[in-house]
Amino acid sequence: MKSKSLLALVALATTATLSIAQQGVSKDEISLGSIQDLSGPIAGFGKQVRLGMLLRVDEINEQGGINGRKLKLSVEDSSYDPKKAVLAAQKLVNQDKIFAMVGHIGTAHNLAAMPVQFEKNVINFFPVTAAREMYEPFHRLKYSFAATYYEQIRTAMPKLVKEKNVTKVCTIYQDDEFGLEVLRGAEAGLKGMNMELTEKTSFKRGATDFSSQVAKMKAAGCEFVVLGSLIRETIGTIGESRKTGFNPIFLGSSGAYTDLIHKLGGKAMDGLYTTMTVQHPYLDEASQPIRFWANKYKTKFNEDPTVFSVYGYNLIDAFARAADKAGKNLTTDSFIKAMDTMVIPPDIFGSAQATFGPQKRLGSEVSRLSQIQDGKWKVVSDYVR
């Protein structure tokens, strides 16, 4: 009897140790965290990412979860402030004890929060930013899904410059890591054409007046302007340009690929090009699968979905695929092992195939062009490598 009691105690102790050993995973739950801008300058993006994530979380939980475990998603607001992102990460990692950070939005914000996560062995999974730092330098806990801003502009811009036969290429960019990556991509793309930027000008995050920057580009005779901007900065720059009779070709990154541009900016936004990786999910989209998904989203949240809703939905789906592949004994190590052989096929939104490996932490490097035509985004190119 003493031997049986001792064995039972050992078994209980072992079970308790295993449950303590892996943060964020219990017998019936996987705890995930996300940091979004829900009240700052890109709250439009953050709220959409959150709803897209919640839609997929609910679907997965309704279907029984992942290997018997339901997903729990906790979302904190950074107000698009890196300092607040650090505080949010500390809460999610140290108090909420999350298994992984998923879909954290913002370049500077991820860079500020990652040390907090990595100290506790918490994965940074598919941040909603296309900065190279999301997978470089290599770190076992970094996974990124988005073709980088740098690579998007470096590959797409030369093709468009040649097609439009322009010689004076300029840029206006947000003075932070996001904007600088767009600038670097533009410079690298032009270098391959033996060209240089005719003019470059920047603005501080959260700026609302772009009159001096537009005047500077107009004075330089810019024919083509690369935008290192997000929502209101893109609208503000183009709107100011149209008012002053300055009408260059505008090219933005996927950071400006949102329906908020044409909804808030109106007719003046027609003609804007951006790089992108997934198709915008309009409710009347010709593709039946996209239309079905968009209407399901609309029914659940009483608002139209956007491309950022798709990002949120897809990144939770990708996490679920890897967690399922990792098996019942979900740990950070088993999740990484599953990701090392992960292949995510193209989806209904036109995403390119994503592949990962022991030394490959970016799923796909390709992007394509879309343009606002008559108040809607239209895909206008194939994927560019």
Secondary structure, DSSP 8 states (H G I E B T S, - for coil): -HHHHHHHHHHHHHHHHHHHHSTTB-SSEEEEEEEE-SSSTTHHHHHHHHHHHHHHHHHHHHTT-BTTBEEEEEEEE-TT-HHHHHHHHHIIIIIS--SEEE--B-HHHHHHHHHHHHHTT-EEES-B---GGGT-S--TTEEB-S--HHHHHHHHHHHHHHHHT---EEEEEESSHHHHHHHHHHHHHHHTTT---SEEEEE-TT----HHHHHHHHHTT-SEEEEE--HHHHHHHHHHHHHTT---EEEE-GGG-SHHHHHHHGGGGTT-EEEESS----TT-SSHHHHHHHHHHHHHHSS---HHHHHHHHHHHHHHHHHHHH-SS--HHHHHHHHTT-EE---TT----EE-BTTB-BS---BEEEEEETTEEEE-S--B-
